Amino acid sequence: MNVGLTGNIGSGKSTVASLLAELGAAVVDADLLAREATDDPGVLSAIAAAFGSAVLQADGRLDRAALAAIVFSDKQALQTLNGIVHPHVKNERDRLLSELKAAGSEVIVHDIPLLYENGLEAEMDRVVVVDAPLETRLRRVMLRSGIDREEALRRDANQMPLEQKTARADHVIDNSGGLEQLRPQVEELWRSLLTSRSGCCRSS
């Protein structure tokens, strides 16, 4: 079973993914693959060509803060970046999926922030959206990333509104509280996935 896991910034997708991994799911983290993609010389060179040497550190590695300042204030720039990074991420994701299937993984969770934005929900047997109020999410992002509220709002605005995602989801996890409220929901979700696994999955 392929399970898409998504939500907007600060919703807590990574925490839900970690809990599902503890329960036995295999997790493919698109954000991690995207970060790893920028270490690829070809990808890094294409980013530098598109955005200039200002997005590189003195040692030649990507200056993520400098790049974020550009792409989260310019939707065209963000599309350009995605056009560079996403093909590499897709190749790595396909490779990981082949390995996981060969290893007999029964439930594969795809942690993909832009799942709906990129039309990837069609590849999933179930889609789970992690929901939380806007102010809660903004506080989390500001604390985690050290950015101000305006920047957090700008990044959130580059994603599909969360209420649209929850309306389309097969399962919605409410992460407005703490771990003690979150864990039972994830355990219930896991039981539901295992129960429906045998008859749900689209042929691949």
Salt bridges, closest charged atoms under 4 A:
GLU22 OE1 - ARG183 NH1 3.35
ASP40 OD1 - HIS88 NE2 3.77
ASP59 OD2 - ARG61 NE 2.75
GLU92 OE1 - ARG95 NH2 2.81
ASP94 OD2 - LYS90 NZ 2.87
GLU99 OE2 - ARG95 NH1 2.84
GLU106 OE1 - ARG197 NH1 2.96
GLU117 OE2 - LYS165 NZ 3.01
GLU121 OE2 - ARG168 NH2 2.79
GLU123 OE1 - ARG93 NH2 3.06
GLU135 OE2 - ARG149 NH2 2.35
GLU150 OE2 - ARG154 NH1 3.67
GLU151 OE1 - ARG154 NH2 2.35
GLU151 OE2 - ARG155 NE 2.94
ASP156 OD1 - ARG137 NH1 2.79
